[in-house]
């Protein structure tokens, strides 16, 4: 196994992902993780992640420097390399020229650095740092540089200590996957033993051990995350899992009916469907501010869910389908100072409020891994490949106040859009595709009459994990069909536009 020490980077789970892609188990622990615990874990290798801090900042993240004397291979990435250099007697300084983005990496000493085995002497890498190494500690050699960073990679081959100033875990770095593979197999001598099958077995055992004969309550949305998490928990504890589906009135057209059919036919478990549409729509009346909408929906969901949960006697646990992107965008993870982008993901305050212990079996997985997991457990393909749908539902796809009239317009437009996306064979190729109702009206001409009606924006993106996304280059002929159908078949719409914004700088959802 590989131990990853989190120094606060938003990329630390990408490191874990690269390790897991090679079928090697890894475990993430926070900065300051006790050296005795590291010894007890006895990992085959340790990776020190990057992070936003400067090594000289007060209370900058750290780990016991004794980690470098355990005889265990260590790879420091970005801040992780700077920590290694500083802890072992080298010097770090503020760079004259900071590097953010692409840089050409020049390999200086391939023989001294097993990480670069089998690679060309020059390739593109991804940099993100303001500090640089001024002096390397005794024992190390410089193995790569860039135009602005003389010391871009270091190695002490005999002690199996390596440092990279760039990020091999991101897709932008050429040979990044090969670098991590070299660390796992050439340096750490790992074996391929971690698969989805082993993940299922391990988690079922962990859930059984934690829950025993107690009950677990879970909010089921019908999305991939909650469905797969519920299926995994159900495999562990059977009928002691009680699922609650809250219909907030903000679902897609016919969604409750379709999900009810799909969930009950695919998941043989206790599911209670609760109709709370009127409550949510009344609470959202005249509310325009996005974060206020999210908080109203989140708080009301807790209220409705809690009322239903109280009817289930003897429950001690709360199950959630939380994924890593949910955590990283909602709160600081593993002690890392990550930025909160938006509220109301799955990680809100239910457990504390309800005095329940939390079970999140998917919290270290990305969406594509969850789909693999669902397929491995035999879930319905339509359920496993359902595009992500936000917790606040259509409320954050209606710009401005939510009303029944606005919901009717958006549901119909969205339904036609998805119908054509599926017909074109693009549904599984797109991360998300949906309609947004804009808070503007424009003049049009329909049937020789002047109209003054609503505008629908089409949003379609490609992504692997929602951390970044690119707008999908939909065929013009398809866009023409979608536009014509929405304008002709949805009352109240006379204009359709296409969103060509990537993430970043935009988010996938408009609110």
Secondary structure, 3 states (H helix, E strand, C coil): CEEEEECCCCCHHHHHHHHHHCCCCEEEEECCCCHHHHHHHCCCEEEECCCCCCCCCCCCCCCCHHHHHCCCEEEEECHHHHHHHHHCCCEEEEEEEEEEEEEEEEECCCCCCHHHCCCCCEEEEEEEEEEEEEECCCCCEEEEECCCCCCCEEEEHHHCEEEECCCCCCCCCCCHHHHHHHHHHHHCCCCCCCCHHHHHHHHHHHHHHHHCCCEEEEECCCCHHHHHHHHHHHHHHHHHEEEEEEECCCCCCCHHHHHHHHHHHHCCCEEEEEECHHHHHHHCCCCCCHHHHHHHHHHHHHHHHHHHHCCCCCEEEEECCCCHHHHHHHCCCCCCCCCCCCCCCCCCCHHHHHCCEEECCCCCCCHHHHHHHHHHCCCCHHHHCCCCCCCCHHHHCECCCCCHHHHHHHHHHHHHHHHHHHHCCCCCCCCEEEEEEEEEEEEEEECCEEEEEEEEEEEEEECCCCCCEEECCCCHHHHHHHHHHHHHHCCCEEEEEECCCCECCCCCCCC
